[in-house]
Amino acid sequence: MDKTMVELTIDGKKVSVDQNSTILQACSQVGIRIPTLCHLDEVSSHGSCGICVVEIKGVKRLQRSCMTTVRPNMEIITNNARIRASRKLNLELILANHPLDCLTCERNLNCELQALAKQLGVTESRFGRTKKKLLPLDVSSSSLVRDPNKCILCNRCVQVCEQIQTVHAIDIVNRGLKSKVSTFMDAGLGSSVCTNCGQCALVCPTGAITEKSSVNEVFAALSDDSLVTIVQTAPAIRVGIGEAMGMPWGSLVTGKMVAALRRLGFSKVFDTQFAADLTIMEEGYELIQRMEKGGTLPMITSCSPGWIKFIEHFYSDRLDNLSTCKSPQQMFGAIAKTYYAQQMEVDPRNIRVVSIMPCTAKKFEAGRSEMDSAFDFWKERMNLDESERFADVDYALTTRELASMFTAVGIQFDSLEEEEFDDPLGRSTGAAVIFGATGGVMEAALRTAYEVITQESLASVDFNEVRGMEGIKEATVMIKDTPLKVAVANTLGNARVLIDQIDRGESPYAFIEVMACPGGCLGGGGQPIPTNSEIRKKRAESIYLEDRNFDIRKSHENPAIKTLYEQFLVRPLSERSHHLLHTHYIKRGQYTLF
């Protein structure tokens, strides 16, 4: 569709821009970068900060460029003494109520407020505080911490929760100096419908919302010689951790990441992709079983813990549609503390499983009471008491937390020689690595399901129809003479569209993949800041490059997975598999506080 262009003047130069552009967008199109704070592309243009003001000929007051649409023959000035003074004044007023504890702040040197103060030349705080009383931290969530004292009321977190995720867990409440971002009845994130996705933390310009860190606990475990502390890394980490260590967007750093984790002192460095291949075996066979025996369809993936909590809150009558498979993180923990413990003759009580995840919701997932099946496996075998109950996964760290650990011990990440994962829980396939991108779980499942059902090899393992950053994608795959219609959604807002379709009885799909975050796990709430559409595309390119580099690209061909079934699990969907690798879900409701 052709755009309608309009002509206007920006800083004395005539330009032609899309008539639907804001002044901010128009200036960007012609290479002029206007400073912003509350604005965030694709998420929010709240206009609350007043930093992006410009002058328009014939208009008395300065106008906020993020909210003002261009008009034909408009004359815009983006830089003069009046504009600079106004921007600086507005920033100083914001800083007046902001804690000046930059050196100890989680976002030090990666804070938009801090960077803007430097850009605009703010060297002192001329105004006194108008908010005299500090507000308490919200530490009720197992995944996130909110510091309302660092909040600048930019509205980004509210908008991403409302518009992108359609969760509405937070909002700006009260008026005037009492305004703040809060939850329903001010009960805290942990007592709300928050899905722990962390997209709020990803878009926050300051340190007002951060992940709840387990770094100190992991360092303590690594220092305890009585423990066997092992680590697993999610697929999206290998295309995110490089950025956090100062490398270009989407850098593929698998081998360097493994080397750096060994430098931290982990007993073994394993790969969540091993468990992703295992997930495909269980999930693929579950789909086949439902299709052949009349189970609930469409079956929906259960890998994303943010998505799981969303459906538990908002669509609890649709829990039967979910696959009963645990996520790869939790499958890994269960196998590590049973099969691996047996193989290595290690007391499972002395094993600590650390997950490196792109997702803040993984912290919540690891703490769910349903995720301790390894203890149940050992309870009678070792005569364990309930007081000794342990979780399958002990700690889940974000990409950002891992980067802080590397930095703390002085690892020169970009100079490390590449190393390989340890066996056997470090062996994986190309099908597993694409779990990191939206559509990846679907594609991996199709690679296996097709060959299991047809007993024929795929001519091509690439299912390009389910790739890409579109919010909802669909495809039809012919398996013998049977058309299998599937759909893929990323973000909870798009998941809502597909579930509403099921509720209306209009869903044509047999299988649906849902990922809570934009772009899938590579856009997770625990990934490096910033994360935007351009960066997500770079990470996805690296994910698919890694897939192509694997000799084996189908989960059912992973020799370590074959050995696991032969020696321990027997077969997909076996009694032991159900006990260790499958789970159930909870009806939480939208209004009851949990």
C-alpha positions as a Python dict, from the first residue, in 0.01 Angstrom:
ca = {
    (1, 'M'): (0, 0, 0),
    (2, 'D'): (148, 335, -108),
    (3, 'K'): (206, 594, 160),
    (4, 'T'): (67, 944, 126),
    (5, 'M'): (356, 1186, 170),
    (6, 'V'): (350, 1543, 293),
    (7, 'E'): (612, 1815, 262),
    (8, 'L'): (732, 2014, 559),
    (9, 'T'): (1041, 2191, 684),
    (10, 'I'): (1263, 2058, 962),
    (11, 'D'): (1545, 2285, 1081),
    (12, 'G'): (1529, 2486, 760),
    (13, 'K'): (1540, 2184, 530),
    (14, 'K'): (1240, 2079, 317),
    (15, 'V'): (1159, 1711, 355),
    (16, 'S'): (886, 1468, 251),
    (17, 'V'): (750, 1220, 507),
    (18, 'D'): (456, 986, 562),
    (19, 'Q'): (151, 1192, 656),
    (20, 'N'): (76, 957, 948),
    (21, 'S'): (414, 1020, 1109),
    (22, 'T'): (459, 1195, 1437),
    (23, 'I'): (716, 1474, 1441),
    (24, 'L'): (947, 1238, 1630),
    (25, 'Q'): (917, 976, 1357),
    (26, 'A'): (954, 1234, 1081),
    (27, 'C'): (1274, 1367, 1231),
    (28, 'S'): (1410, 1015, 1265),
    (29, 'Q'): (1336, 949, 897),
    (30, 'V'): (1559, 1242, 797),
    (31, 'G'): (1841, 1161, 1039),
    (32, 'I'): (1757, 1389, 1331),
    (33, 'R'): (1751, 1219, 1671),
    (34, 'I'): (1530, 1396, 1923),
    (35, 'P'): (1600, 1291, 2284),
    (36, 'T'): (1317, 1099, 2451),
    (37, 'L'): (1252, 930, 2782),
    (38, 'C'): (893, 808, 2817),
    (39, 'H'): (858, 724, 2447),
    (40, 'L'): (941, 375, 2327),
    (41, 'D'): (889, 257, 1970),
    (42, 'E'): (620, -10, 1935),
    (43, 'V'): (515, 32, 2298),
    (44, 'S'): (436, 378, 2433),
    (45, 'S'): (412, 749, 2352),
    (46, 'H'): (278, 881, 2677),
    (47, 'G'): (417, 1233, 2653),
    (48, 'S'): (471, 1257, 3027),
    (49, 'C'): (840, 1346, 3037),
    (50, 'G'): (841, 1653, 2812),
    (51, 'I'): (1194, 1579, 2691),
    (52, 'C'): (1108, 1548, 2322),
    (53, 'V'): (968, 1902, 2283),
    (54, 'V'): (1016, 2096, 1958),
    (55, 'E'): (913, 2435, 1830),
    (56, 'I'): (653, 2474, 1554),
    (57, 'K'): (627, 2803, 1366),
    (58, 'G'): (302, 2978, 1454),
    (59, 'V'): (245, 2774, 1772),
    (60, 'K'): (313, 2954, 2098),
    (61, 'R'): (398, 2658, 2319),
    (62, 'L'): (661, 2394, 2261),
    (63, 'Q'): (504, 2068, 2141),
    (64, 'R'): (581, 1710, 2241),
    (65, 'S'): (709, 1551, 1923),
    (66, 'C'): (615, 1194, 2019),
    (67, 'M'): (245, 1284, 2024),
    (68, 'T'): (214, 1550, 1752),
    (69, 'T'): (131, 1438, 1398),
    (70, 'V'): (290, 1618, 1104),
    (71, 'R'): (88, 1851, 882),
    (72, 'P'): (160, 1983, 532),
    (73, 'N'): (395, 2284, 523),
    (74, 'M'): (467, 2258, 894),
    (75, 'E'): (789, 2434, 996),
    (76, 'I'): (966, 2255, 1280),
    (77, 'I'): (1270, 2357, 1482),
    (78, 'T'): (1433, 2082, 1688),
    (79, 'N'): (1725, 2272, 1840),
    (80, 'N'): (1755, 2621, 1983),
    (81, 'A'): (1821, 2778, 2323),
    (82, 'R'): (1456, 2768, 2426),
    (83, 'I'): (1419, 2400, 2339),
    (84, 'R'): (1742, 2300, 2511),
    (85, 'A'): (1648, 2491, 2826),
    (86, 'S'): (1303, 2333, 2837),
    (87, 'R'): (1437, 1980, 2794),
    (88, 'K'): (1697, 2034, 3064),
    (89, 'L'): (1442, 2184, 3302),
    (90, 'N'): (1200, 1895, 3256),
    (91, 'L'): (1476, 1647, 3320),
    (92, 'E'): (1588, 1830, 3634),
    (93, 'L'): (1233, 1818, 3767),
    (94, 'I'): (1225, 1441, 3711),
    (95, 'L'): (1561, 1401, 3883),
    (96, 'A'): (1445, 1603, 4184),
    (97, 'N'): (1246, 1304, 4313),
    (98, 'H'): (1477, 1034, 4181),
    (99, 'P'): (1724, 854, 4412),
    (100, 'L'): (2080, 957, 4328),
    (101, 'D'): (2227, 616, 4410),
    (102, 'C'): (2357, 541, 4063),
    (103, 'L'): (2671, 358, 4178),
    (104, 'T'): (2470, 91, 4358),
    (105, 'C'): (2177, 78, 4117),
    (106, 'E'): (2109, -234, 3911),
    (107, 'R'): (2093, -20, 3597),
    (108, 'N'): (2411, 184, 3653),
    (109, 'L'): (2573, 262, 3313),
    (110, 'N'): (2269, 115, 3137),
    (111, 'C'): (2009, 367, 3250),
    (112, 'E'): (1830, 594, 3004),
    (113, 'L'): (1777, 860, 3270),
    (114, 'Q'): (2144, 862, 3355),
    (115, 'A'): (2247, 873, 2988),
    (116, 'L'): (2003, 1155, 2915),
    (117, 'A'): (2134, 1362, 3206),
    (118, 'K'): (2480, 1336, 3056),
    (119, 'Q'): (2353, 1415, 2706),
    (120, 'L'): (2165, 1726, 2818),
    (121, 'G'): (2443, 1848, 3044),
    (122, 'V'): (2265, 1813, 3379),
    (123, 'T'): (2542, 1834, 3639),
    (124, 'E'): (2346, 1933, 3948),
    (125, 'S'): (2002, 1897, 4102),
    (126, 'R'): (1864, 2248, 4154),
    (127, 'F'): (1527, 2144, 4295),
    (128, 'G'): (1434, 1988, 4627),
    (129, 'R'): (1228, 1672, 4663),
    (130, 'T'): (854, 1714, 4649),
    (131, 'K'): (792, 1351, 4750),
    (132, 'K'): (913, 1345, 5108),
    (133, 'K'): (832, 983, 5193),
    (134, 'L'): (1010, 685, 5037),
    (135, 'L'): (782, 403, 4926),
    (136, 'P'): (852, 37, 5017),
    (137, 'L'): (993, -207, 4764),
    (138, 'D'): (756, -462, 4615),
    (139, 'V'): (936, -795, 4664),
    (140, 'S'): (623, -1009, 4663),
    (141, 'S'): (702, -1166, 4324),
    (142, 'S'): (940, -1459, 4288),
    (143, 'S'): (1061, -1313, 3959),
    (144, 'L'): (1061, -934, 3978),
    (145, 'V'): (1136, -649, 4219),
    (146, 'R'): (965, -309, 4191),
    (147, 'D'): (1123, 3, 4337),
    (148, 'P'): (858, 278, 4311),
    (149, 'N'): (1112, 538, 4423),
    (150, 'K'): (1300, 496, 4095),
    (151, 'C'): (985, 511, 3885),
    (152, 'I'): (953, 822, 3666),
    (153, 'L'): (592, 747, 3565),
    (154, 'C'): (688, 707, 3199),
    (155, 'N'): (403, 454, 3158),
    (156, 'R'): (611, 214, 2947),
    (157, 'C'): (561, -82, 3181),
    (158, 'V'): (187, -17, 3200),
    (159, 'Q'): (157, 3, 2822),
    (160, 'V'): (355, -313, 2748),
    (161, 'C'): (152, -504, 3007),
    (162, 'E'): (-177, -367, 2874),
    (163, 'Q'): (-124, -335, 2498),
    (164, 'I'): (127, -611, 2415),
    (165, 'Q'): (50, -870, 2682),
    (166, 'T'): (-315, -776, 2760),
    (167, 'V'): (-258, -874, 3123),
    (168, 'H'): (-332, -539, 3294),
    (169, 'A'): (-142, -640, 3607),
    (170, 'I'): (-25, -282, 3675),
    (171, 'D'): (-150, 70, 3623),
    (172, 'I'): (-82, 425, 3734),
    (173, 'V'): (-294, 494, 4041),
    (174, 'N'): (-369, 804, 4251),
    (175, 'R'): (-314, 1162, 4136),
    (176, 'G'): (-55, 1437, 4163),
    (177, 'L'): (240, 1372, 4392),
    (178, 'K'): (77, 1049, 4510),
    (179, 'S'): (78, 897, 4159),
    (180, 'K'): (256, 565, 4131),
    (181, 'V'): (255, 241, 3935),
    (182, 'S'): (81, -29, 4135),
    (183, 'T'): (-120, -350, 4121),
    (184, 'F'): (-484, -422, 4203),
    (185, 'M'): (-550, -312, 4561),
    (186, 'D'): (-178, -234, 4594),
    (187, 'A'): (-128, -602, 4680),
    (188, 'G'): (205, -646, 4498),
    (189, 'L'): (301, -833, 4182),
    (190, 'G'): (312, -1166, 4363),
    (191, 'S'): (-56, -1133, 4453),
    (192, 'S'): (-174, -1022, 4111),
    (193, 'V'): (-241, -1165, 3767),
    (194, 'C'): (119, -1081, 3670),
    (195, 'T'): (257, -1356, 3448),
    (196, 'N'): (620, -1282, 3544),
    (197, 'C'): (708, -1234, 3175),
    (198, 'G'): (939, -942, 3261),
    (199, 'Q'): (857, -732, 2958),
    (200, 'C'): (798, -446, 3203),
    (201, 'A'): (1158, -476, 3326),
    (202, 'L'): (1283, -491, 2968),
    (203, 'V'): (1124, -157, 2874),
    (204, 'C'): (1177, 30, 3203),
    (205, 'P'): (1423, 318, 3142),
    (206, 'T'): (1551, 315, 3501),
    (207, 'G'): (1590, 57, 3779),
    (208, 'A'): (1227, 72, 3888),
    (209, 'I'): (1158, -288, 3779),
    (210, 'T'): (1432, -551, 3780),
    (211, 'E'): (1460, -928, 3807),
    (212, 'K'): (1485, -1078, 4156),
    (213, 'S'): (1850, -1176, 4160),
    (214, 'S'): (1987, -1514, 4274),
    (215, 'V'): (2347, -1429, 4189),
    (216, 'N'): (2471, -1437, 4548),
    (217, 'E'): (2308, -1774, 4613),
    (218, 'V'): (2469, -1922, 4301),
    (219, 'F'): (2812, -1785, 4394),
    (220, 'A'): (2766, -1945, 4737),
    (221, 'A'): (2679, -2282, 4580),
    (222, 'L'): (2983, -2262, 4354),
    (223, 'S'): (3202, -2202, 4658),
    (224, 'D'): (3066, -2505, 4848),
    (225, 'D'): (3290, -2805, 4780),
    (226, 'S'): (3026, -3044, 4915),
    (227, 'L'): (2793, -2960, 4627),
    (228, 'V'): (2789, -3063, 4262),
    (229, 'T'): (2671, -2745, 4095),
    (230, 'I'): (2576, -2791, 3730),
    (231, 'V'): (2442, -2539, 3480),
    (232, 'Q'): (2208, -2553, 3183),
    (233, 'T'): (2179, -2279, 2921),
    (234, 'A'): (1867, -2203, 2718),
    (235, 'P'): (1897, -2168, 2338),
    (236, 'A'): (1841, -1790, 2341),
    (237, 'I'): (2134, -1730, 2579),
    (238, 'R'): (2391, -1801, 2308),
    (239, 'V'): (2254, -1511, 2101),
    (240, 'G'): (2206, -1274, 2395),
    (241, 'I'): (2497, -1304, 2637),
    (242, 'G'): (2744, -1165, 2383),
    (243, 'E'): (2547, -840, 2368),
    (244, 'A'): (2550, -815, 2746),
    (245, 'M'): (2928, -852, 2734),
    (246, 'G'): (2971, -570, 2482),
    (247, 'M'): (2959, -761, 2153),
    (248, 'P'): (2734, -676, 1852),
    (249, 'W'): (2363, -755, 1858),
    (250, 'G'): (2283, -1119, 1799),
    (251, 'S'): (2643, -1241, 1830),
    (252, 'L'): (2648, -1622, 1827),
    (253, 'V'): (2882, -1708, 2114),
    (254, 'T'): (2798, -2067, 2213),
    (255, 'G'): (3157, -2184, 2261),
    (256, 'K'): (3268, -1871, 2446),
    (257, 'M'): (2966, -1897, 2675),
    (258, 'V'): (3058, -2255, 2766),
    (259, 'A'): (3418, -2153, 2836),
    (260, 'A'): (3308, -1863, 3055),
    (261, 'L'): (3073, -2084, 3257),
    (262, 'R'): (3359, -2322, 3327),
    (263, 'R'): (3566, -2025, 3446),
    (264, 'L'): (3291, -1951, 3698),
    (265, 'G'): (3349, -2295, 3848),
    (266, 'F'): (3048, -2505, 3749),
    (267, 'S'): (3108, -2878, 3788),
    (268, 'K'): (2947, -2949, 3452),
    (269, 'V'): (2825, -2722, 3174),
    (270, 'F'): (2516, -2871, 3012),
    (271, 'D'): (2263, -2749, 2758),
    (272, 'T'): (1889, -2696, 2798),
    (273, 'Q'): (1874, -2792, 2431),
    (274, 'F'): (1924, -3155, 2539),
    (275, 'A'): (1594, -3121, 2727),
    (276, 'A'): (1439, -2935, 2432),
    (277, 'D'): (1500, -3245, 2220),
    (278, 'L'): (1347, -3450, 2501),
    (279, 'T'): (1047, -3216, 2508),
    (280, 'I'): (990, -3272, 2137),
    (281, 'M'): (990, -3647, 2186),
    (282, 'E'): (729, -3629, 2462),
    (283, 'E'): (525, -3348, 2307),
    (284, 'G'): (537, -3494, 1956),
    (285, 'Y'): (414, -3832, 2075),
    (286, 'E'): (150, -3663, 2289),
    (287, 'L'): (18, -3479, 1983),
    (288, 'I'): (11, -3801, 1781),
    (289, 'Q'): (-171, -3979, 2063),
    (290, 'R'): (-433, -3702, 2087),
    (291, 'M'): (-489, -3705, 1712),
    (292, 'E'): (-522, -4082, 1691),
    (293, 'K'): (-724, -4140, 2009),
    (294, 'G'): (-949, -3835, 2014),
    (295, 'G'): (-776, -3626, 2278),
    (296, 'T'): (-837, -3256, 2335),
    (297, 'L'): (-741, -3047, 2032),
    (298, 'P'): (-593, -2813, 1949),
    (299, 'M'): (-302, -2909, 2170),
    (300, 'I'): (-109, -2603, 2286),
    (301, 'T'): (258, -2594, 2383),
    (302, 'S'): (356, -2556, 2747),
    (303, 'C'): (719, -2440, 2721),
    (304, 'S'): (661, -2076, 2816),
    (305, 'P'): (592, -2024, 3190),
    (306, 'G'): (456, -1674, 3133),
    (307, 'W'): (202, -1820, 2893),
    (308, 'I'): (114, -2096, 3141),
    (309, 'K'): (36, -1850, 3419),
    (310, 'F'): (-163, -1638, 3171),
    (311, 'I'): (-390, -1925, 3073),
    (312, 'E'): (-423, -2032, 3437),
    (313, 'H'): (-553, -1685, 3522),
    (314, 'F'): (-756, -1588, 3217),
    (315, 'Y'): (-860, -1912, 3043),
    (316, 'S'): (-854, -2175, 3317),
    (317, 'D'): (-1133, -2368, 3144),
    (318, 'R'): (-888, -2433, 2859),
    (319, 'L'): (-617, -2607, 3063),
    (320, 'D'): (-701, -2941, 2896),
    (321, 'N'): (-577, -2795, 2569),
    (322, 'L'): (-229, -2754, 2712),
    (323, 'S'): (33, -3018, 2653),
    (324, 'T'): (110, -3190, 2983),
    (325, 'C'): (482, -3167, 2908),
    (326, 'K'): (701, -2969, 3143),
    (327, 'S'): (922, -2703, 2989),
    (328, 'P'): (1277, -2799, 2884),
    (329, 'Q'): (1414, -2623, 3195),
    (330, 'Q'): (1210, -2846, 3423),
    (331, 'M'): (1264, -3163, 3223),
    (332, 'F'): (1636, -3102, 3251),
    (333, 'G'): (1617, -3057, 3628),
    (334, 'A'): (1421, -3378, 3672),
    (335, 'I'): (1660, -3579, 3456),
    (336, 'A'): (1970, -3423, 3615),
    (337, 'K'): (1860, -3523, 3965),
    (338, 'T'): (1752, -3875, 3867),
    (339, 'Y'): (1917, -4025, 3559),
    (340, 'Y'): (2237, -3817, 3579),
    (341, 'A'): (2262, -3862, 3956),
    (342, 'Q'): (2240, -4239, 3907),
    (343, 'Q'): (2496, -4238, 3629),
    (344, 'M'): (2745, -4036, 3834),
    (345, 'E'): (2655, -4203, 4167),
    (346, 'V'): (2590, -3866, 4326),
    (347, 'D'): (2342, -3801, 4605),
    (348, 'P'): (2069, -3588, 4439),
    (349, 'R'): (2046, -3382, 4758),
    (350, 'N'): (2398, -3258, 4685),
    (351, 'I'): (2325, -3153, 4327),
    (352, 'R'): (2242, -2791, 4254),
    (353, 'V'): (2087, -2723, 3913),
    (354, 'V'): (2134, -2367, 3787),
    (355, 'S'): (1943, -2252, 3479),
    (356, 'I'): (2052, -1963, 3260),
    (357, 'M'): (1733, -1836, 3101),
    (358, 'P'): (1624, -1541, 2885),
    (359, 'C'): (1307, -1533, 3092),
    (360, 'T'): (1218, -1392, 3433),
    (361, 'A'): (914, -1621, 3450),
    (362, 'K'): (1148, -1919, 3474),
    (363, 'K'): (1220, -1811, 3832),
    (364, 'F'): (853, -1852, 3916),
    (365, 'E'): (834, -2181, 3728),
    (366, 'A'): (1131, -2331, 3912),
    (367, 'G'): (958, -2259, 4243),
    (368, 'R'): (624, -2416, 4153),
    (369, 'S'): (527, -2699, 4387),
    (370, 'E'): (460, -2923, 4086),
    (371, 'M'): (827, -2909, 3990),
    (372, 'D'): (989, -3144, 4241),
    (373, 'S'): (932, -3484, 4079),
    (374, 'A'): (1295, -3591, 4131),
    (375, 'F'): (1233, -3594, 4507),
    (376, 'D'): (930, -3818, 4457),
    (377, 'F'): (1145, -4051, 4244),
    (378, 'W'): (1399, -4086, 4525),
    (379, 'K'): (1167, -4068, 4825),
    (380, 'E'): (1116, -4443, 4875),
    (381, 'R'): (1443, -4547, 4714),
    (382, 'M'): (1642, -4340, 4966),
    (383, 'N'): (1388, -4338, 5250),
    (384, 'L'): (1369, -3959, 5240),
    (385, 'D'): (1159, -3753, 5477),
    (386, 'E'): (922, -3481, 5351),
    (387, 'S'): (1135, -3225, 5533),
    (388, 'E'): (1414, -3306, 5285),
    (389, 'R'): (1202, -3223, 4978),
    (390, 'F'): (1404, -3048, 4706),
    (391, 'A'): (1320, -2880, 4377),
    (392, 'D'): (1425, -3009, 4037),
    (393, 'V'): (1579, -2670, 3948),
    (394, 'D'): (1740, -2474, 4229),
    (395, 'Y'): (1814, -2137, 4070),
    (396, 'A'): (1711, -1966, 3746),
    (397, 'L'): (1929, -1675, 3638),
    (398, 'T'): (1859, -1432, 3356),
    (399, 'T'): (2102, -1345, 3079),
    (400, 'R'): (2163, -1016, 3259),
    (401, 'E'): (2244, -1190, 3587),
    (402, 'L'): (2492, -1420, 3413),
    (403, 'A'): (2663, -1120, 3255),
    (404, 'S'): (2696, -961, 3599),
    (405, 'M'): (2867, -1278, 3725),
    (406, 'F'): (3110, -1281, 3433),
    (407, 'T'): (3189, -915, 3497),
    (408, 'A'): (3229, -965, 3872),
    (409, 'V'): (3504, -1225, 3831),
    (410, 'G'): (3679, -1038, 3549),
    (411, 'I'): (3615, -1277, 3261),
    (412, 'Q'): (3734, -1129, 2931),
    (413, 'F'): (3452, -1283, 2736),
    (414, 'D'): (3541, -1186, 2379),
    (415, 'S'): (3895, -1327, 2412),
    (416, 'L'): (3794, -1675, 2531),
    (417, 'E'): (3866, -1981, 2320),
    (418, 'E'): (3553, -2177, 2233),
    (419, 'E'): (3475, -2494, 2430),
    (420, 'E'): (3216, -2773, 2404),
    (421, 'F'): (2930, -2870, 2635),
    (422, 'D'): (2976, -3171, 2862),
    (423, 'D'): (2820, -3510, 2789),
    (424, 'P'): (2564, -3654, 2811),
    (425, 'L'): (2324, -3369, 2897),
    (426, 'G'): (2501, -3129, 2665),
    (427, 'R'): (2424, -3306, 2337),
    (428, 'S'): (2149, -3158, 2123),
    (429, 'T'): (2028, -3101, 1767),
    (430, 'G'): (1939, -2812, 1541),
    (431, 'A'): (1574, -2872, 1626),
    (432, 'A'): (1650, -2779, 1986),
    (433, 'V'): (1830, -2453, 1917),
    (434, 'I'): (1535, -2306, 1727),
    (435, 'F'): (1330, -2325, 2048),
    (436, 'G'): (1481, -1981, 2108),
    (437, 'A'): (1277, -1818, 1830),
    (438, 'T'): (901, -1790, 1785),
    (439, 'G'): (787, -2084, 1573),
    (440, 'G'): (1085, -2293, 1674),
    (441, 'V'): (901, -2537, 1897),
    (442, 'M'): (641, -2589, 1626),
    (443, 'E'): (905, -2647, 1360),
    (444, 'A'): (1101, -2888, 1579),
    (445, 'A'): (783, -3082, 1660),
    (446, 'L'): (685, -3102, 1293),
    (447, 'R'): (1027, -3240, 1200),
    (448, 'T'): (977, -3528, 1440),
    (449, 'A'): (601, -3583, 1412),
    (450, 'Y'): (616, -3606, 1033),
    (451, 'E'): (886, -3873, 1033),
    (452, 'V'): (736, -4072, 1322),
    (453, 'I'): (394, -4087, 1154),
    (454, 'T'): (507, -4142, 794),
    (455, 'Q'): (823, -4341, 864),
    (456, 'E'): (972, -4133, 584),
    (457, 'S'): (1253, -3878, 583),
    (458, 'L'): (1168, -3515, 519),
    (459, 'A'): (1295, -3376, 192),
    (460, 'S'): (1362, -3050, 377),
    (461, 'V'): (1356, -2993, 754),
    (462, 'D'): (1295, -2619, 715),
    (463, 'F'): (935, -2515, 780),
    (464, 'N'): (967, -2152, 677),
    (465, 'E'): (593, -2088, 709),
    (466, 'V'): (618, -2079, 1090),
    (467, 'R'): (928, -1856, 1098),
    (468, 'G'): (934, -1479, 1127),
    (469, 'M'): (831, -1211, 1374),
    (470, 'E'): (463, -1181, 1283),
    (471, 'G'): (237, -1196, 1586),
    (472, 'I'): (36, -1490, 1453),
    (473, 'K'): (149, -1731, 1184),
    (474, 'E'): (-29, -2036, 1045),
    (475, 'A'): (63, -2324, 817),
    (476, 'T'): (-80, -2645, 679),
    (477, 'V'): (150, -2947, 667),
    (478, 'M'): (54, -3257, 470),
    (479, 'I'): (133, -3574, 666),
    (480, 'K'): (61, -3854, 422),
    (481, 'D'): (-285, -3758, 298),
    (482, 'T'): (-382, -3573, 614),
    (483, 'P'): (-357, -3194, 635),
    (484, 'L'): (-226, -3078, 974),
    (485, 'K'): (-318, -2715, 1035),
    (486, 'V'): (-102, -2537, 1293),
    (487, 'A'): (-60, -2186, 1434),
    (488, 'V'): (213, -1993, 1615),
    (489, 'A'): (163, -1691, 1841),
    (490, 'N'): (413, -1470, 2018),
    (491, 'T'): (307, -1226, 2293),
    (492, 'L'): (15, -1295, 2523),
    (493, 'G'): (-204, -1050, 2336),
    (494, 'N'): (-177, -1266, 2025),
    (495, 'A'): (-228, -1583, 2230),
    (496, 'R'): (-555, -1432, 2351),
    (497, 'V'): (-671, -1404, 1988),
    (498, 'L'): (-618, -1777, 1929),
    (499, 'I'): (-778, -1885, 2257),
    (500, 'D'): (-1083, -1667, 2194),
    (501, 'Q'): (-1108, -1843, 1859),
    (502, 'I'): (-1116, -2180, 2039),
    (503, 'D'): (-1381, -2050, 2278),
    (504, 'R'): (-1601, -1954, 1983),
    (505, 'G'): (-1561, -2301, 1833),
    (506, 'E'): (-1388, -2156, 1528),
    (507, 'S'): (-1031, -2286, 1568),
    (508, 'P'): (-920, -2490, 1266),
    (509, 'Y'): (-589, -2593, 1424),
    (510, 'A'): (-463, -2923, 1563),
    (511, 'F'): (-151, -2776, 1725),
    (512, 'I'): (-67, -2426, 1852),
    (513, 'E'): (262, -2286, 1978),
    (514, 'V'): (251, -1992, 2219),
    (515, 'M'): (546, -1791, 2347),
    (516, 'A'): (479, -1510, 2594),
    (517, 'C'): (743, -1268, 2469),
    (518, 'P'): (782, -1077, 2141),
    (519, 'G'): (988, -1288, 1902),
    (520, 'G'): (985, -1580, 2143),
    (521, 'C'): (1249, -1655, 2405),
    (522, 'L'): (1513, -1447, 2228),
    (523, 'G'): (1299, -1145, 2324),
    (524, 'G'): (1251, -1265, 2681),
    (525, 'G'): (1221, -1038, 2982),
    (526, 'G'): (1562, -1142, 3113),
    (527, 'Q'): (1754, -1058, 2796),
    (528, 'P'): (1998, -765, 2757),
    (529, 'I'): (1861, -410, 2759),
    (530, 'P'): (1776, -273, 2511),
    (531, 'T'): (1578, -535, 2324),
    (532, 'N'): (1375, -415, 2026),
    (533, 'S'): (1249, -548, 1693),
    (534, 'E'): (1578, -487, 1513),
    (535, 'I'): (1775, -666, 1783),
    (536, 'R'): (1529, -955, 1796),
    (537, 'K'): (1570, -1008, 1421),
    (538, 'K'): (1949, -1019, 1459),
    (539, 'R'): (1920, -1280, 1734),
    (540, 'A'): (1679, -1489, 1524),
    (541, 'E'): (1922, -1488, 1232),
    (542, 'S'): (2189, -1633, 1459),
    (543, 'I'): (1950, -1893, 1598),
    (544, 'Y'): (1873, -2026, 1250),
    (545, 'L'): (2242, -2014, 1157),
    (546, 'E'): (2320, -2234, 1457),
    (547, 'D'): (2048, -2478, 1346),
    (548, 'R'): (2202, -2504, 999),
    (549, 'N'): (2544, -2570, 1151),
    (550, 'F'): (2428, -2883, 1334),
    (551, 'D'): (2497, -3222, 1174),
    (552, 'I'): (2177, -3356, 1330),
    (553, 'R'): (1868, -3136, 1298),
    (554, 'K'): (1590, -3363, 1427),
    (555, 'S'): (1525, -3430, 1794),
    (556, 'H'): (1446, -3800, 1752),
    (557, 'E'): (1793, -3854, 1602),
    (558, 'N'): (1981, -3722, 1906),
    (559, 'P'): (2192, -4021, 2021),
    (560, 'A'): (2195, -3900, 2383),
    (561, 'I'): (1815, -3891, 2384),
    (562, 'K'): (1802, -4243, 2239),
    (563, 'T'): (2034, -4364, 2515),
    (564, 'L'): (1824, -4190, 2781),
    (565, 'Y'): (1514, -4381, 2668),
    (566, 'E'): (1702, -4710, 2638),
    (567, 'Q'): (1863, -4686, 2981),
    (568, 'F'): (1605, -4499, 3184),
    (569, 'L'): (1277, -4369, 3040),
    (570, 'V'): (1192, -4678, 2827),
    (571, 'R'): (985, -4488, 2566),
    (572, 'P'): (803, -4155, 2514),
    (573, 'L'): (491, -4128, 2733),
    (574, 'S'): (602, -4421, 2949),
    (575, 'E'): (499, -4435, 3315),
    (576, 'R'): (837, -4297, 3421),
    (577, 'S'): (822, -4025, 3157),
    (578, 'H'): (481, -3918, 3282),
    (579, 'H'): (606, -3903, 3639),
    (580, 'L'): (922, -3704, 3567),
    (581, 'L'): (849, -3506, 3251),
    (582, 'H'): (479, -3422, 3262),
    (583, 'T'): (276, -3207, 3498),
    (584, 'H'): (-62, -3046, 3566),
    (585, 'Y'): (-183, -2686, 3589),
    (586, 'I'): (-379, -2470, 3833),
    (587, 'K'): (-703, -2277, 3797),
    (588, 'R'): (-604, -1940, 3939),
    (589, 'G'): (-881, -1704, 3829),
    (590, 'Q'): (-860, -1334, 3747),
    (591, 'Y'): (-977, -1169, 4065),
    (592, 'T'): (-878, -1384, 4362),
    (593, 'L'): (-544, -1284, 4510),
    (594, 'F'): (-284, -1561, 4516),
}
